[in-house]
Amino acid sequence: MHEREVSVGLPEDSPTRSTTAASECVEDKHASISADLKEPEEIPEPKPAPTTPITLETLQGDWVNSMGAKIRVEGTQVSLNGLVMKAHPILLNEDGTVSSVGRLWQLNGWLEDEKVEFKEAPSKEVMQYARSVVWSKVSSERMEAWTQQMKAMGYAGSSNNPLARGVEGCCPGTSDAHAKLVADDENKDKAELKLLNDLIAKWRVPGVIKVAPRKVIPDFSNRGHTGLSVEHVHYLATSFKEKGFQKRNGNEGHDIPVLVCEKTSSELGKKSIENWRAKLNDEKGFAPQEHYERLFRGEELYTSLGNGHFNQALNLFFRECPSIYNQEKYTIGQDRDLKEAVYQGVGAIVLKAEIPLRDRETISKLLNSKREFKWNVQPDGTLDISDAFEDTRTCKQFEALSKVLDAVELNCLVRSELGVRDSHRVGQ
């Protein structure tokens, strides 16, 4: 005999059951609504944007920008994720307020919560529609969030410090097998001066040779193949005209030119000529092209690794060219030292044509980056740059930056120094 199953619950169509179920549903719904109606955590109101000027002091310390980069400002030096941006220091206006971070970011002003907005542009003239980059002052919470973000993106372990990593056979922190200098070596200056000394000693022609400026063009390797800054050439020419030409005396005065005696038919000779022709076609502020074409038809010329702007400034006097700023001609007048420099040249270190491109580039860079070291050249052309002393006297930021910028950047720097705002090169 089968036992009949007995339901202990109420029938599904029971009014009592329906009412009970509906009540439970309503209670659950009310509970859900109550939970949804809980007051959200209070979000603090953003602080209004400050109205105080943004000075160099304002930017000191650690920041994180809207692109996820960690930034540190010490004096005018700016580091991006631990790498010092030597070519892009903080630049100031005449009143001491911040203008830009080199030619990377132009200051736009304060935002809420004491954030600082920059525009990713090379100059103020072209910054209006550029992308915004916002700096936020570092806090412990923000740095913790930044660290976690970097780890999530894979920047952990050895990737956390790229300068400590290396590629076999290369300079640490680079993939350059030809690099010979370690960036953070405590004896960096001494090592670089020795390298410069050794390269010049290896390739130089005996003696100090006077070379007329009209026989000189920039070397193909000069300033990353960008050639010379026409505005810096005119800046020097204007200085010669207004202040008089200062002859070199010992290690004081103008820098000594370092030139390569080059064949016009050699590979690097042809490249230097082609590069300079292109520059002359693009920029009419140098001595006219016919001035150089006569040189190009010969068998030999000199290419400058150091002090190239100096020689081309003297060529403006040789051809009595007009200034790009006021159209007044550069004339020698009664300045005997200037006349001698224009027509006969100044004593130069001359290197053999066989010097390879890599060594030319190294010499050119080191001549500019070691500008603060003073060294003597003996009458027979011998020198020992490795024992050069460092001139620790302060110099204008303009002078220091003029040694490390390429031609386009240097044009901008000169315009900034002279306050020129209506040049056709503005924005270039």
Secondary structure, 3 states (H helix, E strand, C coil): CCCCCCCCCCCCCCHHHHHHHHHHHHHHHHHHHHHHCCCCCCCCCCCCCCCCCCECCCCCEEEEECCCCEEEEECCEEEECCEECCCCCEEECCCCEEEEECCCEEEEEEEHHHEEEEEECCCHHHCCCCCEEEEEECCHHHHHHHHHHHHHCCCCHHHHCHHHCCCCCCCCCCCCCCCCCCCCCCCHHHHHHHHHHHHHHHHECCCCEEECHHHEEECCCHHHHCCCCHHHHHHHHHHHHHHCCCCCECCECCCCCEEEEEECCCHHHHHHHHHHHHHHHHCCCCCCHHHHHHHHCCCEEEEEEECHHHHHHHHHHHCCCECCCCCCECCCCCCHHHHHHHHCCEEEEEECCCCCHHHHHHHHHHHHHCCCEECCECCCCCECHHHCEECCCCCCHHHHHHCCCCHHHHHHHHHHHHCCCCCCCCCC
